[in-house]
Amino acid sequence: MNTQTVESPTVLPDEVRGYANELAAAQKRLQAPAADLSILLNLILKKSITRDQICDLLEKSWTHLQNLRAVLDSLCQTHTEATAFAKVLTEASNAAQSGELFSLPKVRGFLEEADSLFSETSGDTTPRATLAEAHALLSHLEREYESAAEHYQTAATVSTGDDQLQWRYQSQGAGALCDHGRESLDDDVLLAAIDLYETIATELTDEVNDPKRWARTQAELGNALGILGQRQQGTHQLEQSITSYRRALKAQSPEHSPAEWATTQNGLGNALGILAHRQKDAEMLEQSLKAFEKALEVRTQEHHAWEWATTQNNLGSILQAIGQQKKDPQLLKRAVDAYKQVLLVWTRDQAPLHWATTFNNLGTALRLLGEKRKGPRTLEQSVAAYRNALAERTRDRVPQQWAMTQNNLGTALQKLGERSESVQPFQDAISAYQSALKEWTQERSPMTWAMTAANLAFAQKSLAERLGDAGTAGLALSQLEAVAKVFREASHAQYYEHATEQIAKTRELLEALEAN
C-alpha cells in the first residue's frame, strides 16, 4: 500500500461543503488525503444517513478503498503480459490511486472492460474471483451492499475447490448484507445475512478441524443476531447472539487470537447488556461488565486506541446502569472515570460527534453521582459536561441529539437549583427545556413532548416557590394540564396519575401565592 502525504483540505465540492468538520476530523484520524475522503463522503451522502454515522462510514469506506487498491495491484502484478486484459487492469489500478486521475466511475468502467476481455481457457479462475472482489469493494464504496454481496457470491462460486477462498468470499458477502441491514434498518436483509452465516458455519467451517474460521463465523453471526435482537421485541435473537459469541470464545483465546477474542468479548458484553436491561436482570448486567473488562485486557490505549475507547464507553454505560440500580456511588464514580478515559481518544478534533456523545454520557453519570453527594460541585461538573456536548451537538447538525442534551442539561440544572440559594439554575433549566421543546414538538412526538414539558413544569413550579411568583406557578399549572391530557389520550395510566397529583400540588401552590 502506498504511503500518502496528508494535505490540507482545499476548496470542497458543494455536495460536502456542509461537512467540513467531519472531513477535517477524518483526515486527521485516518491520515488520509482530503481529496480522497471528499470523494468517499460524496458517495456516502448519496443515500440517507444521520450525521453521527459519518465518522464510522468514512472509516469503513477508507478501508474498502485501500483494499480495492490492494486487489487491483495484485491483479496487475499477476498479469504483466502485453495483452489488452493486462493493459486495462493497469488503467483500473491507476484510476483508483490518489491524485488527479482518481475516479471511481473510471475504475468501474475499466473493470467492466476487463470482465469482457477475460478468458478462462487457461483454467485459472483466480482472476475472475479477484475481479468480482474488486467489483464488490466498489459496490461497498457506493453503499450498494446487496450488489456487493452478489459479487462476493460470484467470487465464491468460481472458487469452487478452495474452501478457504469460498469461506472468505461468503463471509464478506454476509458482512455486506449485515451492513445493509444495519444502515437501512431492514430486518429482512439482516435475516438473510444470518441465514448465510449459518450456512457458512455448517458447510464451510468445522469446530474441530478448523476452529479459527469457525469461531470467526460464530462471532460474526453473533453480531448480526445482536443487531436484529436490539431492534425486535422479545429476547430470542439476543439469546442466540449470546450463544454464538460464547461458542466463538471456546475457540478463541487472548494468547492465540487476542484481537478477535477482545472483539468477541466486546460484542458479548453488548448483547448481555441489552438483554439485561430488557429482562431487568442484575446478574446479567454483571456478566456484561465482566465481558467488557476482559476485552480491555487486550484492547489497550497504546495498541488499539479506537477499539479501547469503544469498550471504555460500553464499560461506562454498564457501570452507570449497575451503579444506578444498586445506588452505589463508587460504581457511578467508576462510570465517570471510564467516560473520561474515552475522551483521551475520542477527541473533538478527531471525532467531534463521538466526543460530544461521550460528554453527554459523562454529564449523566456526573448528575447521578451528584445526586448521591452533598454539595453542588459534582452537579456543576455535570452541567459543564452537557454544555461541552452542545458545542458540537448543535440543532442544525444533529437536532434530535441536541434536544436530548438540552433536556439532560435542564435536569442537571434543576437538581443544582435544589442545592443552590440562587434561582439562576432554575431559570437556566427552564431555558434548556424550552430549547428541547423547539425540536420535540407535540405534533412530531407527543409522548416525548409530554415528558419534557412535564420537566419544564416542575422547574417552573420550583422557581415559583423560590420567588413566590404566582405568574410562574400559573405557567407550570397550564403546562401540567396539557401534559396530563396527552398522557390520558395515550392511555398511560401511571404517568397520568402522577401528572394529576402534580396538578393538585401546583394548584395548591398557586392559590397560596395568590392569597398572599
Sequence and secondary structure as in RCSB ss.txt:
>XXXX:A:sequence
MNTQTVESPTVLPDEVRGYANELAAAQKRLQAPAADLSILLNLILKKSITRDQICDLLEKSWTHLQNLRAVLDSL
CQTHTEATAFAKVLTEASNAAQSGELFSLPKVRGFLEEADSLFSETSGDTTPRATLAEAHALLSHLEREYESAAE
HYQTAATVSTGDDQLQWRYQSQGAGALCDHGRESLDDDVLLAAIDLYETIATELTDEVNDPKRWARTQAELGNAL
GILGQRQQGTHQLEQSITSYRRALKAQSPEHSPAEWATTQNGLGNALGILAHRQKDAEMLEQSLKAFEKALEVRT
QEHHAWEWATTQNNLGSILQAIGQQKKDPQLLKRAVDAYKQVLLVWTRDQAPLHWATTFNNLGTALRLLGEKRKG
PRTLEQSVAAYRNALAERTRDRVPQQWAMTQNNLGTALQKLGERSESVQPFQDAISAYQSALKEWTQERSPMTWA
MTAANLAFAQKSLAERLGDAGTAGLALSQLEAVAKVFREASHAQYYEHATEQIAKTRELLEALEAN
>XXXX:A:secstr
          S  GGGGGGHHHHHHHHHHHT  HHHHHHHHHHHTTS   GGGHHHHHHHHHHHHHHHHHHHHHH
HHH  SSSHHHHHHHHHHHHHSSSTT  HHHHHHHHHHHHHH   TTS  HHHHHHHHHHHHHHHHTT HHHHHH
HHHHHHHTTTT HHHHHHHHHHHHHHHHHHHHHHT HHHHHHHHHHHHHHHHHT BTTTBHHHHHHHHHHHHHHH
HHHHHHSSSSHHHHHHHHHHHHHHHH  TTTSHHHHHHHHHHHHHHHHHHHHHHT HHHHHHHHHHHHHHHHH  
TTT HHHHHHHHHHHHHHHHHHHHHHT HHHHHHHHHHHHHHTTTS TTT HHHHHHHHHHHHHHHHHHHHHSSS
SHHHHHHHHHHHHHHHHS TTT HHHHHHHHHHHHHHHHHHHTT S SHHHHHHHHHHHHHHHHS TTT HHHHH
HHHHHHHHHHHHHHHHHT HHHHHHHHHHHHHHHHHHHHTT HHHHHHHHHHHHHHHHHHHHHHH 
